[in-house]
Each structure stands twice: as structure tokens, then as C-alpha cells.
Amino acid sequence: MIEQIYELYKGEEKSIKRIIADENINLNHMVLNFGETLPVHYSNSTVYMTVVRGVLTIRLDEQQENNYKKGTVLKIPYNTKMNVNNTSNKTLELIVVKAPAPKA
């Protein structure tokens, strides 16, 4: 078998899982329910954030908070302050790719 196979979380409870972490990329899968957040942090690579379902509420650096619906892909530059929230009553699901992979 040449390919490697990875499984995404299929539940509804809060979940933050690193699916792939290699020399090329980090791929994370996140599920957040109403009112759940990620800790405020700075991006340690270029981040590509895909909204799979729900509505992402995010504040980047000192900008105003913005909302992004299902099907949106955000490209967030390295060293950007990120404040990620789910302020919607729908479950938020994200695929987050960091490329290049951050140095350990």
C-alpha cells in the first residue's frame, strides 16, 4: 500500500486533532460548538483555514471580528494574532493546514 490513510473526527463534541504533522505540512481538524474558542495565539506558519460547516468568527491582529460561512477558505499570514470563536448556534468544523510545516 503506497498511500497513507488518516481519519477525521466524526462526532459533535469539541475536538482539536492534529491529523498530519510531517516535514511538508501540518493538517488539523477542529470541531467547536456554540461559545467554544481556541486560545488566542500567533500563527506559527502560513495558515489555510477551511470552514467545512457552521460559521467561523475570527479576529486577526487588531482588525474587527469577522464571520465566515461554510465553504470559505482563509489564508492567514505567518505571525498573525488569531482569536477563533464559534458564536453561532451551529457546530463549527474547520480544516486547518499550516504550510510550510512549522519548525518544532
N, CA, C and O atoms as a GROMACS GRO file, in nm:
protein
  416
    1MET      N    1   0.086  -0.118   0.000
    1MET     CA    2   0.000   0.000   0.000
    1MET      C    3   0.090   0.124   0.000
    1MET      O    4   0.171   0.142   0.091
    2ILE      N    5   0.075   0.206  -0.099
    2ILE     CA    6   0.158   0.327  -0.112
    2ILE      C    7   0.102   0.441  -0.028
    2ILE      O    8   0.177   0.513   0.037
    3GLU      N    9  -0.030   0.458  -0.030
    3GLU     CA   10  -0.093   0.572   0.036
    3GLU      C   11  -0.095   0.553   0.188
    3GLU      O   12  -0.094   0.441   0.240
    4GLN      N   13  -0.099   0.667   0.256
    4GLN     CA   14  -0.125   0.666   0.400
    4GLN      C   15  -0.267   0.714   0.418
    4GLN      O   16  -0.315   0.800   0.344
    5ILE      N   17  -0.336   0.658   0.516
    5ILE     CA   18  -0.476   0.689   0.538
    5ILE      C   19  -0.492   0.754   0.675
    5ILE      O   20  -0.435   0.708   0.774
    6TYR      N   21  -0.568   0.862   0.679
    6TYR     CA   22  -0.595   0.935   0.802
    6TYR      C   23  -0.745   0.946   0.820
    6TYR      O   24  -0.819   0.956   0.722
    7GLU      N   25  -0.791   0.945   0.943
    7GLU     CA   26  -0.934   0.954   0.973
    7GLU      C   27  -0.965   1.088   1.040
    7GLU      O   28  -0.892   1.131   1.129
    8LEU      N   29  -1.072   1.152   0.998
    8LEU     CA   30  -1.120   1.274   1.063
    8LEU      C   31  -1.221   1.237   1.171
    8LEU      O   32  -1.292   1.136   1.160
    9TYR      N   33  -1.227   1.317   1.274
    9TYR     CA   34  -1.325   1.302   1.381
    9TYR      C   35  -1.464   1.323   1.323
    9TYR      O   36  -1.485   1.415   1.244
   10LYS      N   37  -1.560   1.240   1.362
   10LYS     CA   38  -1.695   1.249   1.306
   10LYS      C   39  -1.800   1.287   1.409
   10LYS      O   40  -1.919   1.289   1.378
   11GLY      N   41  -1.759   1.318   1.531
   11GLY     CA   42  -1.853   1.349   1.638
   11GLY      C   43  -1.893   1.495   1.641
   11GLY      O   44  -1.855   1.574   1.554
   12GLU      N   45  -1.971   1.529   1.741
   12GLU     CA   46  -2.023   1.665   1.757
   12GLU      C   47  -1.959   1.740   1.874
   12GLU      O   48  -1.973   1.862   1.883
   13GLU      N   49  -1.889   1.670   1.962
   13GLU     CA   50  -1.826   1.735   2.077
   13GLU      C   51  -1.700   1.809   2.034
   13GLU      O   52  -1.645   1.782   1.927
   14LYS      N   53  -1.656   1.902   2.117
   14LYS     CA   54  -1.534   1.978   2.087
   14LYS      C   55  -1.419   1.882   2.061
   14LYS      O   56  -1.396   1.787   2.136
   15SER      N   57  -1.346   1.909   1.954
   15SER     CA   58  -1.233   1.824   1.918
   15SER      C   59  -1.131   1.908   1.844
   15SER      O   60  -1.165   1.984   1.753
   16ILE      N   61  -1.005   1.895   1.882
   16ILE     CA   62  -0.894   1.960   1.812
   16ILE      C   63  -0.789   1.852   1.793
   16ILE      O   64  -0.722   1.812   1.888
   17LYS      N   65  -0.775   1.805   1.670
   17LYS     CA   66  -0.687   1.692   1.641
   17LYS      C   67  -0.587   1.730   1.533
   17LYS      O   68  -0.623   1.788   1.431
   18ARG      N   69  -0.461   1.695   1.556
   18ARG     CA   70  -0.360   1.706   1.451
   18ARG      C   71  -0.366   1.576   1.373
   18ARG      O   72  -0.339   1.469   1.427
   19ILE      N   73  -0.401   1.584   1.247
   19ILE     CA   74  -0.417   1.467   1.162
   19ILE      C   75  -0.284   1.431   1.096
   19ILE      O   76  -0.244   1.314   1.095
   20ILE      N   77  -0.214   1.531   1.042
   20ILE     CA   78  -0.084   1.510   0.978
   20ILE      C   79   0.013   1.613   1.034
   20ILE      O   80  -0.019   1.731   1.044
   21ALA      N   81   0.131   1.566   1.069
   21ALA     CA   82   0.240   1.655   1.110
   21ALA      C   83   0.368   1.596   1.054
   21ALA      O   84   0.430   1.507   1.114
   22ASP      N   85   0.407   1.645   0.937
   22ASP     CA   86   0.531   1.596   0.878
   22ASP      C   87   0.614   1.714   0.830
   22ASP      O   88   0.584   1.829   0.862
   23GLU      N   89   0.718   1.687   0.754
   23GLU     CA   90   0.809   1.793   0.709
   23GLU      C   91   0.745   1.887   0.608
   23GLU      O   92   0.799   1.994   0.582
   24ASN      N   93   0.631   1.849   0.550
   24ASN     CA   94   0.566   1.931   0.448
   24ASN      C   95   0.458   2.022   0.503
   24ASN      O   96   0.458   2.143   0.479
   25ILE      N   97   0.365   1.963   0.577
   25ILE     CA   98   0.250   2.039   0.630
   25ILE      C   99   0.210   1.986   0.767
   25ILE      O  100   0.248   1.876   0.808
   26ASN      N  101   0.132   2.067   0.835
   26ASN     CA  102   0.051   2.022   0.948
   26ASN      C  103  -0.094   2.037   0.903
   26ASN      O  104  -0.132   2.140   0.849
   27LEU      N  105  -0.174   1.934   0.927
   27LEU     CA  106  -0.316   1.940   0.894
   27LEU      C  107  -0.392   1.909   1.022
   27LEU      O  108  -0.376   1.802   1.082
   28ASN      N  109  -0.475   2.004   1.064
   28ASN     CA  110  -0.555   1.991   1.185
   28ASN      C  111  -0.702   1.990   1.151
   28ASN      O  112  -0.745   2.052   1.054
   29HIS      N  113  -0.779   1.920   1.232
   29HIS     CA  114  -0.924   1.913   1.217
   29HIS      C  115  -0.985   1.957   1.349
   29HIS      O  116  -0.949   1.905   1.455
   30MET      N  117  -1.078   2.052   1.344
   30MET     CA  118  -1.136   2.110   1.465
   30MET      C  119  -1.287   2.113   1.457
   30MET      O  120  -1.344   2.144   1.353
   31VAL      N  121  -1.350   2.082   1.569
   31VAL     CA  122  -1.495   2.094   1.584
   31VAL      C  123  -1.519   2.175   1.711
   31VAL      O  124  -1.473   2.139   1.819
   32LEU      N  125  -1.593   2.286   1.696
   32LEU     CA  126  -1.627   2.373   1.809
   32LEU      C  127  -1.777   2.396   1.811
   32LEU      O  128  -1.837   2.422   1.707
   33ASN      N  129  -1.836   2.387   1.929
   33ASN     CA  130  -1.979   2.416   1.945
   33ASN      C  131  -1.998   2.559   1.993
   33ASN      O  132  -1.900   2.629   2.019
   34PHE      N  133  -2.122   2.602   2.004
   34PHE     CA  134  -2.155   2.739   2.043
   34PHE      C  135  -2.076   2.780   2.167
   34PHE      O  136  -2.074   2.710   2.268
   35GLY      N  137  -2.011   2.896   2.157
   35GLY     CA  138  -1.938   2.953   2.271
   35GLY      C  139  -1.799   2.898   2.291
   35GLY      O  140  -1.725   2.948   2.376
   36GLU      N  141  -1.760   2.796   2.216
   36GLU     CA  142  -1.626   2.739   2.233
   36GLU      C  143  -1.525   2.818   2.151
   36GLU      O  144  -1.557   2.873   2.045
   37THR      N  145  -1.403   2.823   2.201
   37THR     CA  146  -1.298   2.905   2.141
   37THR      C  147  -1.166   2.827   2.137
   37THR      O  148  -1.152   2.721   2.198
   38LEU      N  149  -1.072   2.882   2.066
   38LEU     CA  150  -0.933   2.839   2.075
   38LEU      C  151  -0.860   2.944   2.157
   38LEU      O  152  -0.902   3.060   2.159
   39PRO      N  153  -0.752   2.907   2.224
   39PRO     CA  154  -0.674   3.010   2.292
   39PRO      C  155  -0.622   3.113   2.191
   39PRO      O  156  -0.586   3.077   2.079
   40VAL      N  157  -0.617   3.239   2.231
   40VAL     CA  158  -0.560   3.342   2.144
   40VAL      C  159  -0.413   3.307   2.124
   40VAL      O  160  -0.341   3.279   2.220
   41HIS      N  161  -0.369   3.309   1.999
   41HIS     CA  162  -0.231   3.270   1.968
   41HIS      C  163  -0.185   3.335   1.838
   41HIS      O  164  -0.265   3.392   1.764
   42TYR      N  165  -0.056   3.325   1.812
   42TYR     CA  166   0.002   3.376   1.688
   42TYR      C  167   0.028   3.260   1.594
   42TYR      O  168   0.074   3.154   1.636
   43SER      N  169  -0.003   3.278   1.466
   43SER     CA  170   0.022   3.173   1.367
   43SER      C  171   0.172   3.148   1.358
   43SER      O  172   0.252   3.241   1.350
   44ASN      N  173   0.209   3.020   1.358
   44ASN     CA  174   0.350   2.984   1.352
   44ASN      C  175   0.392   2.937   1.212
   44ASN      O  176   0.497   2.877   1.194
   45SER      N  177   0.306   2.966   1.115
   45SER     CA  178   0.329   2.935   0.974
   45SER      C  179   0.220   3.008   0.896
   45SER      O  180   0.134   3.072   0.956
   46THR      N  181   0.223   2.999   0.764
   46THR     CA  182   0.108   3.044   0.687
   46THR      C  183  -0.003   2.944   0.714
   46THR      O  184   0.019   2.823   0.708
   47VAL      N  185  -0.125   2.993   0.743
   47VAL     CA  186  -0.237   2.908   0.780
   47VAL      C  187  -0.346   2.919   0.674
   47VAL      O  188  -0.384   3.029   0.634
   48TYR      N  189  -0.394   2.804   0.629
   48TYR     CA  190  -0.507   2.796   0.537
   48TYR      C  191  -0.621   2.732   0.615
   48TYR      O  192  -0.614   2.614   0.649
   49MET      N  193  -0.724   2.809   0.643
   49MET     CA  194  -0.834   2.765   0.728
   49MET      C  195  -0.960   2.750   0.643
   49MET      O  196  -1.007   2.847   0.584
   50THR      N  197  -1.014   2.628   0.637
   50THR     CA  198  -1.133   2.600   0.558
   50THR      C  199  -1.251   2.576   0.651
   50THR      O  200  -1.243   2.493   0.741
   51VAL      N  201  -1.360   2.650   0.630
   51VAL     CA  202  -1.482   2.631   0.708
   51VAL      C  203  -1.562   2.520   0.639
   51VAL      O  204  -1.615   2.540   0.530
   52VAL      N  205  -1.569   2.404   0.703
   52VAL     CA  206  -1.639   2.289   0.649
   52VAL      C  207  -1.788   2.296   0.679
   52VAL      O  208  -1.871   2.261   0.594
   53ARG      N  209  -1.823   2.343   0.799
   53ARG     CA  210  -1.964   2.365   0.834
   53ARG      C  211  -1.971   2.470   0.944
   53ARG      O  212  -1.875   2.492   1.018
   54GLY      N  213  -2.085   2.534   0.953
   54GLY     CA  214  -2.106   2.637   1.054
   54GLY      C  215  -2.053   2.773   1.009
   54GLY      O  216  -2.035   2.798   0.890
   55VAL      N  217  -2.029   2.860   1.109
   55VAL     CA  218  -1.981   2.996   1.085
   55VAL      C  219  -1.862   3.021   1.175
   55VAL      O  220  -1.872   3.008   1.297
   56LEU      N  221  -1.750   3.057   1.116
   56LEU     CA  222  -1.629   3.092   1.190
   56LEU      C  223  -1.633   3.239   1.226
   56LEU      O  224  -1.657   3.323   1.140
   57THR      N  225  -1.610   3.271   1.352
   57THR     CA  226  -1.592   3.409   1.396
   57THR      C  227  -1.445   3.422   1.434
   57THR      O  228  -1.396   3.349   1.520
   58ILE      N  229  -1.375   3.514   1.369
   58ILE     CA  230  -1.231   3.527   1.392
   58ILE      C  231  -1.190   3.674   1.392
   58ILE      O  232  -1.239   3.755   1.314
   59ARG      N  233  -1.098   3.706   1.483
   59ARG     CA  234  -1.035   3.838   1.487
   59ARG      C  235  -0.887   3.815   1.459
   59ARG      O  236  -0.822   3.735   1.526
   60LEU      N  237  -0.834   3.886   1.361
   60LEU     CA  238  -0.694   3.876   1.324
   60LEU      C  239  -0.623   4.005   1.358
   60LEU      O  240  -0.667   4.113   1.319
   61ASP      N  241  -0.512   3.994   1.432
   61ASP     CA  242  -0.439   4.109   1.483
   61ASP      C  243  -0.538   4.206   1.549
   61ASP      O  244  -0.615   4.165   1.637
   62GLU      N  245  -0.538   4.331   1.509
   62GLU     CA  246  -0.626   4.430   1.570
   62GLU      C  247  -0.748   4.464   1.484
   62GLU      O  248  -0.818   4.562   1.510
   63GLN      N  249  -0.773   4.383   1.381
   63GLN     CA  250  -0.889   4.405   1.295
   63GLN      C  251  -1.018   4.377   1.372
   63GLN      O  252  -1.016   4.318   1.480
   64GLN      N  253  -1.130   4.420   1.314
   64GLN     CA  254  -1.260   4.385   1.369
   64GLN      C  255  -1.284   4.236   1.350
   64GLN      O  256  -1.228   4.173   1.260
   65GLU      N  257  -1.367   4.182   1.438
   65GLU     CA  258  -1.409   4.043   1.425
   65GLU      C  259  -1.487   4.025   1.294
   65GLU      O  260  -1.566   4.112   1.257
   66ASN      N  261  -1.464   3.914   1.224
   66ASN     CA  262  -1.536   3.884   1.101
   66ASN      C  263  -1.594   3.744   1.108
   66ASN      O  264  -1.544   3.658   1.180
   67ASN      N  265  -1.702   3.723   1.033
   67ASN     CA  266  -1.768   3.592   1.026
   67ASN      C  267  -1.752   3.534   0.887
   67ASN      O  268  -1.765   3.605   0.787
   68TYR      N  269  -1.724   3.404   0.881
   68TYR     CA  270  -1.705   3.334   0.754
   68TYR      C  271  -1.787   3.207   0.754
   68TYR      O  272  -1.780   3.127   0.848
   69LYS      N  273  -1.865   3.187   0.649
   69LYS     CA  274  -1.957   3.074   0.638
   69LYS      C  275  -1.891   2.953   0.574
   69LYS      O  276  -1.781   2.958   0.520
   70LYS      N  277  -1.964   2.843   0.584
   70LYS     CA  278  -1.927   2.715   0.522
   70LYS      C  279  -1.880   2.739   0.378
   70LYS      O  280  -1.943   2.814   0.302
   71GLY      N  281  -1.768   2.675   0.342
   71GLY     CA  282  -1.717   2.686   0.207
   71GLY      C  283  -1.612   2.794   0.189
   71GLY      O  284  -1.556   2.808   0.080
   72THR      N  285  -1.583   2.871   0.294
   72THR     CA  286  -1.484   2.977   0.287
   72THR      C  287  -1.346   2.922   0.323
   72THR      O  288  -1.333   2.841   0.415
   73VAL      N  289  -1.244   2.968   0.249
   73VAL     CA  290  -1.105   2.936   0.281
   73VAL      C  291  -1.032   3.066   0.311
   73VAL      O  292  -1.033   3.158   0.229
   74LEU      N  293  -0.970   3.076   0.427
   74LEU     CA  294  -0.892   3.193   0.464
   74LEU      C  295  -0.744   3.160   0.456
   74LEU      O  296  -0.703   3.051   0.496
   75LYS      N  297  -0.664   3.252   0.405
   75LYS     CA  298  -0.518   3.242   0.410
   75LYS      C  299  -0.471   3.346   0.510
   75LYS      O  300  -0.492   3.466   0.491
   76ILE      N  301  -0.407   3.299   0.616
   76ILE     CA  302  -0.364   3.386   0.726
   76ILE      C  303  -0.212   3.385   0.730
   76ILE      O  304  -0.151   3.279   0.740
   77PRO      N  305  -0.149   3.503   0.721
   77PRO     CA  306  -0.002   3.508   0.717
   77PRO      C  307   0.064   3.464   0.847
   77PRO      O  308   0.003   3.463   0.954
   78TYR      N  309   0.190   3.427   0.835
   78TYR     CA  310   0.274   3.391   0.949
   78TYR      C  311   0.275   3.504   1.052
   78TYR      O  312   0.274   3.622   1.015
   79ASN      N  313   0.277   3.468   1.178
   79ASN     CA  314   0.289   3.560   1.292
   79ASN      C  315   0.171   3.657   1.304
   79ASN      O  316   0.188   3.772   1.346
   80THR      N  317   0.053   3.611   1.269
   80THR     CA  318  -0.070   3.689   1.284
   80THR      C  319  -0.141   3.645   1.413
   80THR      O  320  -0.156   3.525   1.438
   81LYS      N  321  -0.183   3.742   1.493
   81LYS     CA  322  -0.257   3.711   1.615
   81LYS      C  323  -0.396   3.662   1.575
   81LYS      O  324  -0.466   3.727   1.498
   82MET      N  325  -0.436   3.546   1.628
   82MET     CA  326  -0.563   3.484   1.590
   82MET      C  327  -0.649   3.460   1.714
   82MET      O  328  -0.603   3.405   1.814
   83ASN      N  329  -0.775   3.504   1.705
   83ASN     CA  330  -0.874   3.482   1.809
   83ASN      C  331  -0.993   3.413   1.742
   83ASN      O  332  -1.073   3.478   1.676
   84VAL      N  333  -1.004   3.280   1.760
   84VAL     CA  334  -1.101   3.196   1.689
   84VAL      C  335  -1.215   3.160   1.783
   84VAL      O  336  -1.191   3.113   1.894
   85ASN      N  337  -1.340   3.181   1.737
   85ASN     CA  338  -1.459   3.155   1.819
   85ASN      C  339  -1.570   3.094   1.735
   85ASN      O  340  -1.575   3.109   1.613
   86ASN      N  341  -1.661   3.026   1.805
   86ASN     CA  342  -1.788   2.987   1.744
   86ASN      C  343  -1.897   3.063   1.819
   86ASN      O  344  -1.935   3.025   1.930
   87THR      N  345  -1.948   3.170   1.758
   87THR     CA  346  -2.055   3.249   1.819
   87THR      C  347  -2.191   3.213   1.760
   87THR      O  348  -2.292   3.274   1.794
   88SER      N  349  -2.192   3.114   1.670
   88SER     CA  350  -2.314   3.068   1.605
   88SER      C  351  -2.374   2.952   1.684
   88SER      O  352  -2.302   2.884   1.757
   89ASN      N  353  -2.504   2.930   1.669
   89ASN     CA  354  -2.567   2.816   1.737
   89ASN      C  355  -2.546   2.686   1.660
   89ASN      O  356  -2.596   2.581   1.703
   90LYS      N  357  -2.474   2.691   1.548
   90LYS     CA  358  -2.444   2.571   1.470
   90LYS      C  359  -2.302   2.524   1.502
   90LYS      O  360  -2.215   2.604   1.538
   91THR      N  361  -2.280   2.395   1.489
   91THR     CA  362  -2.146   2.340   1.509
   91THR      C  363  -2.052   2.395   1.402
   91THR      O  364  -2.086   2.400   1.284
   92LEU      N  365  -1.932   2.436   1.445
   92LEU     CA  366  -1.828   2.486   1.355
   92LEU      C  367  -1.726   2.375   1.334
   92LEU      O  368  -1.675   2.317   1.429
   93GLU      N  369  -1.697   2.346   1.207
   93GLU     CA  370  -1.595   2.247   1.174
   93GLU      C  371  -1.494   2.312   1.081
   93GLU      O  372  -1.530   2.375   0.982
   94LEU      N  373  -1.365   2.296   1.114
   94LEU     CA  374  -1.257   2.358   1.038
   94LEU      C  375  -1.152   2.255   0.999
   94LEU      O  376  -1.124   2.161   1.074
   95ILE      N  377  -1.095   2.272   0.881
   95ILE     CA  378  -0.972   2.204   0.841
   95ILE      C  379  -0.867   2.313   0.835
   95ILE      O  380  -0.884   2.414   0.766
   96VAL      N  381  -0.757   2.294   0.907
   96VAL     CA  382  -0.652   2.394   0.915
   96VAL      C  383  -0.522   2.332   0.864
   96VAL      O  384  -0.474   2.232   0.918
   97VAL      N  385  -0.467   2.394   0.760
   97VAL     CA  386  -0.340   2.348   0.702
   97VAL      C  387  -0.237   2.455   0.730
   97VAL      O  388  -0.259   2.573   0.703
   98LYS      N  389  -0.122   2.411   0.784
   98LYS     CA  390  -0.008   2.501   0.805
   98LYS      C  391   0.101   2.460   0.708
   98LYS      O  392   0.150   2.347   0.712
   99ALA      N  393   0.138   2.553   0.619
   99ALA     CA  394   0.241   2.522   0.521
   99ALA      C  395   0.328   2.645   0.499
   99ALA      O  396   0.276   2.754   0.476
  100PRO      N  397   0.458   2.629   0.507
  100PRO     CA  398   0.526   2.504   0.536
  100PRO      C  399   0.500   2.462   0.681
  100PRO      O  400   0.456   2.542   0.763
  101ALA      N  401   0.529   2.337   0.709
  101ALA     CA  402   0.512   2.288   0.846
  101ALA      C  403   0.597   2.370   0.940
  101ALA      O  404   0.714   2.395   0.911
  102PRO      N  405   0.541   2.412   1.054
  102PRO     CA  406   0.619   2.491   1.150
  102PRO      C  407   0.737   2.410   1.202
  102PRO      O  408   0.731   2.288   1.216
  103LYS      N  409   0.844   2.481   1.231
  103LYS     CA  410   0.959   2.416   1.294
  103LYS      C  411   0.923   2.385   1.440
  103LYS      O  412   0.855   2.464   1.505
  104ALA      N  413   0.965   2.274   1.489
  104ALA     CA  414   0.930   2.230   1.626
  104ALA      C  415   0.981   2.318   1.733
  104ALA      O  416   0.959   2.291   1.851
   0.00000   0.00000   0.00000
